[in-house]
C-alpha cells in the first residue's frame, strides 16, 4: 500500500497511469485491432516482379519507395490497369498512412494531396483513419515516434525481424487525445515544423548548387573578378603543396567521448571520428588539407587535430604565394580515376596540373567561396537545430506532457 501511494504521487495532477505509460486523463489508449477505422490492409500477395513495369499510368508502391516520410514517386514501378482495378481497398487515397511490413520494417509514409493512381505490393500496409474519429496526420506522426519504435523493439525481443505480421501489428497500442481538435492541433505543429525543415533543406541544396556553379566559373578562369586580368600559370599540385606524414599525430586511445577536447580526423566522409583524451602529438600548424592516400578524399581543416590512419597525408602550402583554400577548392573539381589499391599522392596525384592566378586573385576567389560555405554551414546548423527541436517536441506532444489544446 505504501509502495502504491509512492507510485501514485509521481503521477502529475490531470494525468493517469496506463499500460503504455502516463497520459492525460482525457486521453485514451487504443489498440489497432479494436479500431475499425484503422484496419491495416495488406498490398498484393500474388503480385510478381515480372508484373512490375517501368512506365505506365498506375503506380505500384513498394517498401523501397519510402523517402523521408513520403513516397518517392519518381522511383516507383507501375502495373497494368487490371491489377490496379482488382482491389479497391488498396487503391491509394489522400491521407492514407503506409507502413512497410517486409525488409526494413516500420518505415512510414503519408499520402498527402495525392494525384496519382496507385496500388501496393505485399510489403506495405495501408491504414486509412476515419477523419471524424482520428486525424490521419496525428496517427502518421504517432507511427514516426518512439511509441511505435518501442513497439517494434519489443516485438523483435532483441532479434532481427524482417517481417511485420498483421497478427502482431494489430496489437499495437497507442495513446490518443479523445478530442479530434487536439489531434489536429498536435499534427499541425509537427507539420509546420516539418515544412520549415523541408524549406531549409531546399535552401541548402540551392545554395550548394549556386556554389558549385560559382566554382566552375571562378576556379577555371571562365569568369574573372573585377580588377583582375592576365594569364594564369599551370602548375603541378606537388609544386604548390608538400606533405607531412601523420605518424607523430596518430591517436593511441580510441575510446572516444564527446566530452574530450581533441578531435580525431579522417579524410573520408565521416571527417570527425570522435574526440580523444590526449593532449600530446596534436597537429596545430593550420590550416591544412588532409588527404586519404588510397581514395584521394580530402578535407580542409582549420583546427588542431589528431589523425586516425597512417594513410593520411597532411598537405601544406609550399610558400606564401599559394592560397591553400584556393588550391583545396580546385582539388574539388578534379575528376581523378581510382585504379589499383595503392597510395596516390606521390605516384600520380601530386603531378596533376592546375591553372592558378596571382596570389591576390587566389585570395579573392577563396574568400568568396569560403563565405558561401559559411552561409551553407549556418543554414545546416539551423536545420539541425530544428530537427533536434522537433524530436523533443514530438515526444512531448504525443504523450501529452505538453498540451496545446485542452478539452475543457
Secondary structure, DSSP 8 states (H G I E B T S, - for coil): -HHHHHHHHTS-TTEEEETTEEEETTEEEEEGGG-GGG-EEE-BSS--GGG-BSS-SEEEE-GGGEETTEE-GGG-EEE-HHHHHH-GGGS--TT-EEEE-BSSTT-EEE--S--SEEEEBTTEEEE---TTT--HHHHHHHHHSHHHHHHHHHHHTTS---B--HHHHTT-EEEEESSHHHHHHHHHHHHHHHHHHHHHHHHHHHHHHHHHHHHHHHTTTSS--TT--S--EEEEHHHHEEEEESGGGB-S-----TTSSEEEE-SSSS-EEEEE---SS-B-S-SEEEEETTT--EEEE-S-BEES-TTEEEEEESSTT--HHHHHHHHTT------SSS--TTTTGGG-EEEE--HHHHHHHHHHHHHHHHHHHHHHHHHHHHHHHHHHHHHHHHTTSS-SS---
